[in-house]
Amino acid sequence: MPDPDPLREYMRIVRTLNLYKLQLLAIESKLRKSSTAARKQLLEQRHEDIAAEMEALKAEGDGWLCKLRRASTAL
């Protein structure tokens, strides 16, 4: 199986990160409106989970970006 295209993989990660950013904004809006402690705790946990996933994706994206840079300098 051939290696994945670095540009496509990087673009996939950027799209996913953008979707996560939108989810975080929605969660933050719900947190402001939430009145119960249990609901706030659930939303805060979800917020933390998404933020952690974003950090992992950013690290993966950095790796693909390095591959893109190496490929462009090799040309």
PyMOL Python script that loads the backbone (N, CA, C, O; Angstrom):
from pymol import cmd

cmd.read_pdbstr("""\
ATOM      1  N   MET A   1       0.847  -1.179   0.000  1.00  0.00           N
ATOM      2  CA  MET A   1       0.000   0.000   0.000  1.00  0.00           C
ATOM      3  C   MET A   1       0.895   1.246   0.000  1.00  0.00           C
ATOM      4  O   MET A   1       1.802   1.351   0.826  1.00  0.00           O
ATOM      5  N   PRO A   2       0.651   2.181  -0.911  1.00  0.00           N
ATOM      6  CA  PRO A   2       1.493   3.381  -0.986  1.00  0.00           C
ATOM      7  C   PRO A   2       1.251   4.316   0.198  1.00  0.00           C
ATOM      8  O   PRO A   2       0.204   4.282   0.844  1.00  0.00           O
ATOM      9  N   ASP A   3       2.251   5.144   0.454  1.00  0.00           N
ATOM     10  CA  ASP A   3       2.115   6.130   1.526  1.00  0.00           C
ATOM     11  C   ASP A   3       1.004   7.109   1.185  1.00  0.00           C
ATOM     12  O   ASP A   3       0.805   7.443   0.017  1.00  0.00           O
ATOM     13  N   PRO A   4       0.271   7.575   2.210  1.00  0.00           N
ATOM     14  CA  PRO A   4      -0.763   8.576   1.934  1.00  0.00           C
ATOM     15  C   PRO A   4      -0.147   9.893   1.475  1.00  0.00           C
ATOM     16  O   PRO A   4       0.991  10.212   1.817  1.00  0.00           O
ATOM     17  N   ASP A   5      -0.897  10.632   0.716  1.00  0.00           N
ATOM     18  CA  ASP A   5      -0.456  11.934   0.228  1.00  0.00           C
ATOM     19  C   ASP A   5      -0.398  12.910   1.402  1.00  0.00           C
ATOM     20  O   ASP A   5      -1.415  13.140   2.055  1.00  0.00           O
ATOM     21  N   PRO A   6       0.776  13.489   1.684  1.00  0.00           N
ATOM     22  CA  PRO A   6       0.906  14.403   2.831  1.00  0.00           C
ATOM     23  C   PRO A   6      -0.039  15.595   2.764  1.00  0.00           C
ATOM     24  O   PRO A   6      -0.568  16.023   3.789  1.00  0.00           O
ATOM     25  N   LEU A   7      -0.254  16.131   1.576  1.00  0.00           N
ATOM     26  CA  LEU A   7      -1.138  17.283   1.458  1.00  0.00           C
ATOM     27  C   LEU A   7      -2.580  16.916   1.811  1.00  0.00           C
ATOM     28  O   LEU A   7      -3.260  17.654   2.525  1.00  0.00           O
ATOM     29  N   ARG A   8      -3.033  15.787   1.313  1.00  0.00           N
ATOM     30  CA  ARG A   8      -4.404  15.348   1.620  1.00  0.00           C
ATOM     31  C   ARG A   8      -4.572  15.081   3.116  1.00  0.00           C
ATOM     32  O   ARG A   8      -5.586  15.452   3.708  1.00  0.00           O
ATOM     33  N   GLU A   9      -3.584  14.441   3.718  1.00  0.00           N
ATOM     34  CA  GLU A   9      -3.665  14.143   5.143  1.00  0.00           C
ATOM     35  C   GLU A   9      -3.656  15.427   5.973  1.00  0.00           C
ATOM     36  O   GLU A   9      -4.402  15.550   6.945  1.00  0.00           O
ATOM     37  N   TYR A  10      -2.812  16.377   5.584  1.00  0.00           N
ATOM     38  CA  TYR A  10      -2.764  17.642   6.308  1.00  0.00           C
ATOM     39  C   TYR A  10      -4.102  18.379   6.168  1.00  0.00           C
ATOM     40  O   TYR A  10      -4.609  18.941   7.139  1.00  0.00           O
ATOM     41  N   MET A  11      -4.659  18.371   4.982  1.00  0.00           N
ATOM     42  CA  MET A  11      -5.952  19.031   4.759  1.00  0.00           C
ATOM     43  C   MET A  11      -7.062  18.348   5.562  1.00  0.00           C
ATOM     44  O   MET A  11      -7.950  19.017   6.091  1.00  0.00           O
ATOM     45  N   ARG A  12      -7.010  17.036   5.649  1.00  0.00           N
ATOM     46  CA  ARG A  12      -7.999  16.294   6.454  1.00  0.00           C
ATOM     47  C   ARG A  12      -7.922  16.722   7.912  1.00  0.00           C
ATOM     48  O   ARG A  12      -8.944  16.917   8.569  1.00  0.00           O
ATOM     49  N   ILE A  13      -6.705  16.866   8.407  1.00  0.00           N
ATOM     50  CA  ILE A  13      -6.514  17.260   9.798  1.00  0.00           C
ATOM     51  C   ILE A  13      -7.016  18.683  10.028  1.00  0.00           C
ATOM     52  O   ILE A  13      -7.663  18.954  11.039  1.00  0.00           O
ATOM     53  N   VAL A  14      -6.728  19.584   9.110  1.00  0.00           N
ATOM     54  CA  VAL A  14      -7.189  20.971   9.245  1.00  0.00           C
ATOM     55  C   VAL A  14      -8.716  21.026   9.252  1.00  0.00           C
ATOM     56  O   VAL A  14      -9.310  21.757  10.045  1.00  0.00           O
ATOM     57  N   ARG A  15      -9.347  20.259   8.374  1.00  0.00           N
ATOM     58  CA  ARG A  15     -10.817  20.221   8.347  1.00  0.00           C
ATOM     59  C   ARG A  15     -11.381  19.697   9.665  1.00  0.00           C
ATOM     60  O   ARG A  15     -12.344  20.243  10.202  1.00  0.00           O
ATOM     61  N   THR A  16     -10.774  18.641  10.172  1.00  0.00           N
ATOM     62  CA  THR A  16     -11.231  18.064  11.434  1.00  0.00           C
ATOM     63  C   THR A  16     -11.044  19.045  12.575  1.00  0.00           C
ATOM     64  O   THR A  16     -11.921  19.176  13.430  1.00  0.00           O
ATOM     65  N   LEU A  17      -9.916  19.734  12.600  1.00  0.00           N
ATOM     66  CA  LEU A  17      -9.687  20.732  13.641  1.00  0.00           C
ATOM     67  C   LEU A  17     -10.723  21.849  13.574  1.00  0.00           C
ATOM     68  O   LEU A  17     -11.194  22.320  14.610  1.00  0.00           O
ATOM     69  N   ASN A  18     -11.075  22.266  12.388  1.00  0.00           N
ATOM     70  CA  ASN A  18     -12.101  23.299  12.239  1.00  0.00           C
ATOM     71  C   ASN A  18     -13.452  22.815  12.769  1.00  0.00           C
ATOM     72  O   ASN A  18     -14.179  23.573  13.411  1.00  0.00           O
ATOM     73  N   LEU A  19     -13.780  21.562  12.500  1.00  0.00           N
ATOM     74  CA  LEU A  19     -15.029  21.011  13.031  1.00  0.00           C
ATOM     75  C   LEU A  19     -14.999  20.958  14.560  1.00  0.00           C
ATOM     76  O   LEU A  19     -15.995  21.258  15.218  1.00  0.00           O
ATOM     77  N   TYR A  20     -13.856  20.576  15.114  1.00  0.00           N
ATOM     78  CA  TYR A  20     -13.721  20.554  16.571  1.00  0.00           C
ATOM     79  C   TYR A  20     -13.862  21.955  17.155  1.00  0.00           C
ATOM     80  O   TYR A  20     -14.460  22.127  18.217  1.00  0.00           O
ATOM     81  N   LYS A  21     -13.319  22.956  16.468  1.00  0.00           N
ATOM     82  CA  LYS A  21     -13.452  24.336  16.958  1.00  0.00           C
ATOM     83  C   LYS A  21     -14.918  24.740  17.020  1.00  0.00           C
ATOM     84  O   LYS A  21     -15.350  25.381  17.978  1.00  0.00           O
ATOM     85  N   LEU A  22     -15.679  24.366  16.003  1.00  0.00           N
ATOM     86  CA  LEU A  22     -17.108  24.662  16.009  1.00  0.00           C
ATOM     87  C   LEU A  22     -17.820  23.945  17.150  1.00  0.00           C
ATOM     88  O   LEU A  22     -18.710  24.509  17.787  1.00  0.00           O
ATOM     89  N   GLN A  23     -17.423  22.695  17.407  1.00  0.00           N
ATOM     90  CA  GLN A  23     -18.025  21.957  18.514  1.00  0.00           C
ATOM     91  C   GLN A  23     -17.702  22.627  19.847  1.00  0.00           C
ATOM     92  O   GLN A  23     -18.559  22.713  20.726  1.00  0.00           O
ATOM     93  N   LEU A  24     -16.463  23.102  19.998  1.00  0.00           N
ATOM     94  CA  LEU A  24     -16.093  23.786  21.233  1.00  0.00           C
ATOM     95  C   LEU A  24     -16.913  25.051  21.430  1.00  0.00           C
ATOM     96  O   LEU A  24     -17.354  25.340  22.542  1.00  0.00           O
ATOM     97  N   LEU A  25     -17.117  25.802  20.367  1.00  0.00           N
ATOM     98  CA  LEU A  25     -17.944  27.007  20.468  1.00  0.00           C
ATOM     99  C   LEU A  25     -19.369  26.667  20.895  1.00  0.00           C
ATOM    100  O   LEU A  25     -19.955  27.369  21.720  1.00  0.00           O
ATOM    101  N   ALA A  26     -19.922  25.604  20.343  1.00  0.00           N
ATOM    102  CA  ALA A  26     -21.274  25.188  20.709  1.00  0.00           C
ATOM    103  C   ALA A  26     -21.328  24.755  22.171  1.00  0.00           C
ATOM    104  O   ALA A  26     -22.277  25.083  22.882  1.00  0.00           O
ATOM    105  N   ILE A  27     -20.330  24.034  22.612  1.00  0.00           N
ATOM    106  CA  ILE A  27     -20.290  23.588  24.012  1.00  0.00           C
ATOM    107  C   ILE A  27     -20.161  24.785  24.942  1.00  0.00           C
ATOM    108  O   ILE A  27     -20.830  24.840  25.974  1.00  0.00           O
ATOM    109  N   GLU A  28     -19.310  25.744  24.589  1.00  0.00           N
ATOM    110  CA  GLU A  28     -19.151  26.931  25.424  1.00  0.00           C
ATOM    111  C   GLU A  28     -20.458  27.711  25.520  1.00  0.00           C
ATOM    112  O   GLU A  28     -20.779  28.250  26.579  1.00  0.00           O
ATOM    113  N   SER A  29     -21.205  27.774  24.439  1.00  0.00           N
ATOM    114  CA  SER A  29     -22.500  28.442  24.454  1.00  0.00           C
ATOM    115  C   SER A  29     -23.471  27.702  25.376  1.00  0.00           C
ATOM    116  O   SER A  29     -24.192  28.325  26.155  1.00  0.00           O
ATOM    117  N   LYS A  30     -23.484  26.382  25.283  1.00  0.00           N
ATOM    118  CA  LYS A  30     -24.357  25.587  26.144  1.00  0.00           C
ATOM    119  C   LYS A  30     -23.954  25.713  27.608  1.00  0.00           C
ATOM    120  O   LYS A  30     -24.810  25.718  28.493  1.00  0.00           O
ATOM    121  N   LEU A  31     -22.632  25.817  27.867  1.00  0.00           N
ATOM    122  CA  LEU A  31     -22.170  25.982  29.242  1.00  0.00           C
ATOM    123  C   LEU A  31     -22.696  27.277  29.853  1.00  0.00           C
ATOM    124  O   LEU A  31     -23.091  27.307  31.019  1.00  0.00           O
ATOM    125  N   ARG A  32     -22.697  28.342  29.061  1.00  0.00           N
ATOM    126  CA  ARG A  32     -23.196  29.623  29.566  1.00  0.00           C
ATOM    127  C   ARG A  32     -24.687  29.555  29.897  1.00  0.00           C
ATOM    128  O   ARG A  32     -25.154  30.232  30.813  1.00  0.00           O
ATOM    129  N   LYS A  33     -25.426  28.743  29.156  1.00  0.00           N
ATOM    130  CA  LYS A  33     -26.875  28.655  29.344  1.00  0.00           C
ATOM    131  C   LYS A  33     -27.292  27.578  30.341  1.00  0.00           C
ATOM    132  O   LYS A  33     -28.426  27.574  30.821  1.00  0.00           O
ATOM    133  N   SER A  34     -26.374  26.669  30.651  1.00  0.00           N
ATOM    134  CA  SER A  34     -26.701  25.528  31.497  1.00  0.00           C
ATOM    135  C   SER A  34     -26.945  25.970  32.939  1.00  0.00           C
ATOM    136  O   SER A  34     -26.250  26.838  33.469  1.00  0.00           O
ATOM    137  N   SER A  35     -27.936  25.358  33.548  1.00  0.00           N
ATOM    138  CA  SER A  35     -28.279  25.739  34.921  1.00  0.00           C
ATOM    139  C   SER A  35     -27.967  24.638  35.934  1.00  0.00           C
ATOM    140  O   SER A  35     -27.835  24.924  37.123  1.00  0.00           O
ATOM    141  N   THR A  36     -27.850  23.401  35.494  1.00  0.00           N
ATOM    142  CA  THR A  36     -27.601  22.313  36.444  1.00  0.00           C
ATOM    143  C   THR A  36     -26.116  21.981  36.499  1.00  0.00           C
ATOM    144  O   THR A  36     -25.409  22.038  35.494  1.00  0.00           O
ATOM    145  N   ALA A  37     -25.670  21.637  37.681  1.00  0.00           N
ATOM    146  CA  ALA A  37     -24.260  21.302  37.889  1.00  0.00           C
ATOM    147  C   ALA A  37     -23.873  20.045  37.113  1.00  0.00           C
ATOM    148  O   ALA A  37     -22.774  19.958  36.565  1.00  0.00           O
ATOM    149  N   ALA A  38     -24.783  19.074  37.071  1.00  0.00           N
ATOM    150  CA  ALA A  38     -24.490  17.822  36.361  1.00  0.00           C
ATOM    151  C   ALA A  38     -24.302  18.083  34.868  1.00  0.00           C
ATOM    152  O   ALA A  38     -23.396  17.534  34.242  1.00  0.00           O
ATOM    153  N   ARG A  39     -25.158  18.918  34.310  1.00  0.00           N
ATOM    154  CA  ARG A  39     -25.055  19.250  32.876  1.00  0.00           C
ATOM    155  C   ARG A  39     -23.762  20.001  32.597  1.00  0.00           C
ATOM    156  O   ARG A  39     -23.088  19.734  31.602  1.00  0.00           O
ATOM    157  N   LYS A  40     -23.412  20.945  33.478  1.00  0.00           N
ATOM    158  CA  LYS A  40     -22.168  21.697  33.304  1.00  0.00           C
ATOM    159  C   LYS A  40     -20.960  20.773  33.372  1.00  0.00           C
ATOM    160  O   LYS A  40     -20.016  20.910  32.594  1.00  0.00           O
ATOM    161  N   GLN A  41     -20.999  19.833  34.308  1.00  0.00           N
ATOM    162  CA  GLN A  41     -19.883  18.892  34.447  1.00  0.00           C
ATOM    163  C   GLN A  41     -19.738  18.040  33.188  1.00  0.00           C
ATOM    164  O   GLN A  41     -18.624  17.804  32.720  1.00  0.00           O
ATOM    165  N   LEU A  42     -20.846  17.585  32.649  1.00  0.00           N
ATOM    166  CA  LEU A  42     -20.824  16.783  31.421  1.00  0.00           C
ATOM    167  C   LEU A  42     -20.253  17.593  30.260  1.00  0.00           C
ATOM    168  O   LEU A  42     -19.423  17.095  29.500  1.00  0.00           O
ATOM    169  N   LEU A  43     -20.694  18.834  30.126  1.00  0.00           N
ATOM    170  CA  LEU A  43     -20.204  19.691  29.048  1.00  0.00           C
ATOM    171  C   LEU A  43     -18.726  20.029  29.221  1.00  0.00           C
ATOM    172  O   LEU A  43     -17.976  20.065  28.245  1.00  0.00           O
ATOM    173  N   GLU A  44     -18.310  20.274  30.457  1.00  0.00           N
ATOM    174  CA  GLU A  44     -16.897  20.571  30.706  1.00  0.00           C
ATOM    175  C   GLU A  44     -16.022  19.375  30.361  1.00  0.00           C
ATOM    176  O   GLU A  44     -14.935  19.541  29.809  1.00  0.00           O
ATOM    177  N   GLN A  45     -16.491  18.162  30.685  1.00  0.00           N
ATOM    178  CA  GLN A  45     -15.732  16.958  30.361  1.00  0.00           C
ATOM    179  C   GLN A  45     -15.621  16.792  28.849  1.00  0.00           C
ATOM    180  O   GLN A  45     -14.559  16.453  28.327  1.00  0.00           O
ATOM    181  N   ARG A  46     -16.728  17.033  28.155  1.00  0.00           N
ATOM    182  CA  ARG A  46     -16.713  16.931  26.686  1.00  0.00           C
ATOM    183  C   ARG A  46     -15.764  17.968  26.094  1.00  0.00           C
ATOM    184  O   ARG A  46     -15.041  17.682  25.140  1.00  0.00           O
ATOM    185  N   HIS A  47     -15.769  19.163  26.660  1.00  0.00           N
ATOM    186  CA  HIS A  47     -14.879  20.228  26.209  1.00  0.00           C
ATOM    187  C   HIS A  47     -13.412  19.796  26.367  1.00  0.00           C
ATOM    188  O   HIS A  47     -12.603  19.979  25.458  1.00  0.00           O
ATOM    189  N   GLU A  48     -13.086  19.229  27.520  1.00  0.00           N
ATOM    190  CA  GLU A  48     -11.722  18.757  27.774  1.00  0.00           C
ATOM    191  C   GLU A  48     -11.336  17.635  26.807  1.00  0.00           C
ATOM    192  O   GLU A  48     -10.210  17.604  26.310  1.00  0.00           O
ATOM    193  N   ASP A  49     -12.262  16.722  26.542  1.00  0.00           N
ATOM    194  CA  ASP A  49     -11.988  15.608  25.626  1.00  0.00           C
ATOM    195  C   ASP A  49     -11.682  16.120  24.213  1.00  0.00           C
ATOM    196  O   ASP A  49     -10.746  15.657  23.560  1.00  0.00           O
ATOM    197  N   ILE A  50     -12.482  17.070  23.760  1.00  0.00           N
ATOM    198  CA  ILE A  50     -12.263  17.625  22.422  1.00  0.00           C
ATOM    199  C   ILE A  50     -10.946  18.379  22.367  1.00  0.00           C
ATOM    200  O   ILE A  50     -10.211  18.275  21.384  1.00  0.00           O
ATOM    201  N   ALA A  51     -10.639  19.141  23.416  1.00  0.00           N
ATOM    202  CA  ALA A  51      -9.380  19.887  23.448  1.00  0.00           C
ATOM    203  C   ALA A  51      -8.184  18.934  23.403  1.00  0.00           C
ATOM    204  O   ALA A  51      -7.192  19.217  22.732  1.00  0.00           O
ATOM    205  N   ALA A  52      -8.271  17.818  24.107  1.00  0.00           N
ATOM    206  CA  ALA A  52      -7.187  16.831  24.090  1.00  0.00           C
ATOM    207  C   ALA A  52      -7.045  16.212  22.701  1.00  0.00           C
ATOM    208  O   ALA A  52      -5.930  16.020  22.216  1.00  0.00           O
ATOM    209  N   GLU A  53      -8.162  15.903  22.068  1.00  0.00           N
ATOM    210  CA  GLU A  53      -8.123  15.341  20.718  1.00  0.00           C
ATOM    211  C   GLU A  53      -7.526  16.345  19.733  1.00  0.00           C
ATOM    212  O   GLU A  53      -6.787  15.972  18.821  1.00  0.00           O
ATOM    213  N   MET A  54      -7.853  17.611  19.928  1.00  0.00           N
ATOM    214  CA  MET A  54      -7.293  18.646  19.058  1.00  0.00           C
ATOM    215  C   MET A  54      -5.770  18.718  19.199  1.00  0.00           C
ATOM    216  O   MET A  54      -5.060  18.875  18.206  1.00  0.00           O
ATOM    217  N   GLU A  55      -5.281  18.605  20.412  1.00  0.00           N
ATOM    218  CA  GLU A  55      -3.828  18.631  20.627  1.00  0.00           C
ATOM    219  C   GLU A  55      -3.148  17.464  19.913  1.00  0.00           C
ATOM    220  O   GLU A  55      -2.086  17.630  19.313  1.00  0.00           O
ATOM    221  N   ALA A  56      -3.759  16.296  19.982  1.00  0.00           N
ATOM    222  CA  ALA A  56      -3.203  15.124  19.296  1.00  0.00           C
ATOM    223  C   ALA A  56      -3.208  15.342  17.782  1.00  0.00           C
ATOM    224  O   ALA A  56      -2.239  15.017  17.097  1.00  0.00           O
ATOM    225  N   LEU A  57      -4.303  15.892  17.271  1.00  0.00           N
ATOM    226  CA  LEU A  57      -4.387  16.149  15.833  1.00  0.00           C
ATOM    227  C   LEU A  57      -3.381  17.214  15.392  1.00  0.00           C
ATOM    228  O   LEU A  57      -2.807  17.116  14.307  1.00  0.00           O
ATOM    229  N   LYS A  58      -3.168  18.219  16.224  1.00  0.00           N
ATOM    230  CA  LYS A  58      -2.193  19.254  15.888  1.00  0.00           C
ATOM    231  C   LYS A  58      -0.796  18.647  15.771  1.00  0.00           C
ATOM    232  O   LYS A  58      -0.031  19.003  14.875  1.00  0.00           O
ATOM    233  N   ALA A  59      -0.471  17.735  16.676  1.00  0.00           N
ATOM    234  CA  ALA A  59       0.832  17.071  16.619  1.00  0.00           C
ATOM    235  C   ALA A  59       0.949  16.235  15.342  1.00  0.00           C
ATOM    236  O   ALA A  59       1.988  16.239  14.682  1.00  0.00           O
ATOM    237  N   GLU A  60      -0.110  15.530  15.008  1.00  0.00           N
ATOM    238  CA  GLU A  60      -0.109  14.744  13.769  1.00  0.00           C
ATOM    239  C   GLU A  60       0.015  15.666  12.559  1.00  0.00           C
ATOM    240  O   GLU A  60       0.750  15.370  11.616  1.00  0.00           O
ATOM    241  N   GLY A  61      -0.702  16.776  12.592  1.00  0.00           N
ATOM    242  CA  GLY A  61      -0.629  17.755  11.505  1.00  0.00           C
ATOM    243  C   GLY A  61       0.765  18.322  11.340  1.00  0.00           C
ATOM    244  O   GLY A  61       1.220  18.546  10.219  1.00  0.00           O
ATOM    245  N   ASP A  62       1.445  18.555  12.452  1.00  0.00           N
ATOM    246  CA  ASP A  62       2.825  19.049  12.382  1.00  0.00           C
ATOM    247  C   ASP A  62       3.735  18.052  11.667  1.00  0.00           C
ATOM    248  O   ASP A  62       4.622  18.434  10.904  1.00  0.00           O
ATOM    249  N   GLY A  63       3.496  16.766  11.930  1.00  0.00           N
ATOM    250  CA  GLY A  63       4.275  15.739  11.254  1.00  0.00           C
ATOM    251  C   GLY A  63       4.047  15.746   9.747  1.00  0.00           C
ATOM    252  O   GLY A  63       4.993  15.645   8.966  1.00  0.00           O
ATOM    253  N   TRP A  64       2.788  15.865   9.349  1.00  0.00           N
ATOM    254  CA  TRP A  64       2.484  15.914   7.913  1.00  0.00           C
ATOM    255  C   TRP A  64       3.028  17.195   7.285  1.00  0.00           C
ATOM    256  O   TRP A  64       3.479  17.182   6.140  1.00  0.00           O
ATOM    257  N   LEU A  65       2.988  18.286   8.018  1.00  0.00           N
ATOM    258  CA  LEU A  65       3.522  19.542   7.503  1.00  0.00           C
ATOM    259  C   LEU A  65       5.033  19.433   7.268  1.00  0.00           C
ATOM    260  O   LEU A  65       5.552  19.956   6.282  1.00  0.00           O
ATOM    261  N   CYS A  66       5.725  18.757   8.173  1.00  0.00           N
ATOM    262  CA  CYS A  66       7.161  18.535   7.980  1.00  0.00           C
ATOM    263  C   CYS A  66       7.424  17.708   6.722  1.00  0.00           C
ATOM    264  O   CYS A  66       8.354  17.994   5.967  1.00  0.00           O
ATOM    265  N   LYS A  67       6.596  16.679   6.501  1.00  0.00           N
ATOM    266  CA  LYS A  67       6.748  15.859   5.292  1.00  0.00           C
ATOM    267  C   LYS A  67       6.515  16.702   4.040  1.00  0.00           C
ATOM    268  O   LYS A  67       7.217  16.550   3.040  1.00  0.00           O
ATOM    269  N   LEU A  68       5.526  17.588   4.105  1.00  0.00           N
ATOM    270  CA  LEU A  68       5.253  18.467   2.959  1.00  0.00           C
ATOM    271  C   LEU A  68       6.448  19.383   2.682  1.00  0.00           C
ATOM    272  O   LEU A  68       6.837  19.585   1.532  1.00  0.00           O
ATOM    273  N   ARG A  69       7.009  19.920   3.731  1.00  0.00           N
ATOM    274  CA  ARG A  69       8.160  20.823   3.554  1.00  0.00           C
ATOM    275  C   ARG A  69       9.369  20.083   2.975  1.00  0.00           C
ATOM    276  O   ARG A  69      10.070  20.593   2.101  1.00  0.00           O
ATOM    277  N   ARG A  70       9.592  18.866   3.486  1.00  0.00           N
ATOM    278  CA  ARG A  70      10.708  18.074   2.947  1.00  0.00           C
ATOM    279  C   ARG A  70      10.481  17.747   1.479  1.00  0.00           C
ATOM    280  O   ARG A  70      11.410  17.803   0.673  1.00  0.00           O
ATOM    281  N   ALA A  71       9.259  17.411   1.140  1.00  0.00           N
ATOM    282  CA  ALA A  71       8.939  17.085  -0.255  1.00  0.00           C
ATOM    283  C   ALA A  71       9.110  18.305  -1.156  1.00  0.00           C
ATOM    284  O   ALA A  71       9.577  18.177  -2.287  1.00  0.00           O
ATOM    285  N   SER A  72       8.738  19.483  -0.666  1.00  0.00           N
ATOM    286  CA  SER A  72       8.857  20.673  -1.507  1.00  0.00           C
ATOM    287  C   SER A  72      10.313  21.111  -1.669  1.00  0.00           C
ATOM    288  O   SER A  72      10.672  21.671  -2.705  1.00  0.00           O
ATOM    289  N   THR A  73      11.150  20.869  -0.673  1.00  0.00           N
ATOM    290  CA  THR A  73      12.558  21.227  -0.814  1.00  0.00           C
ATOM    291  C   THR A  73      13.303  20.215  -1.655  1.00  0.00           C
ATOM    292  O   THR A  73      14.358  20.525  -2.209  1.00  0.00           O
ATOM    293  N   ALA A  74      12.768  19.000  -1.761  1.00  0.00           N
ATOM    294  CA  ALA A  74      13.418  17.958  -2.561  1.00  0.00           C
ATOM    295  C   ALA A  74      13.189  18.194  -4.056  1.00  0.00           C
ATOM    296  O   ALA A  74      13.888  17.622  -4.892  1.00  0.00           O
ATOM    297  N   LEU A  75      12.222  19.024  -4.384  1.00  0.00           N
ATOM    298  CA  LEU A  75      11.932  19.273  -5.805  1.00  0.00           C
ATOM    299  C   LEU A  75      12.964  20.129  -6.407  1.00  0.00           C
ATOM    300  O   LEU A  75      12.888  20.445  -7.594  1.00  0.00           O
TER     301      LEU A  75
END
""", "prot")
cmd.dss("prot")
cmd.show_as("cartoon", "prot")
cmd.util.cbc("prot")
cmd.orient("prot")
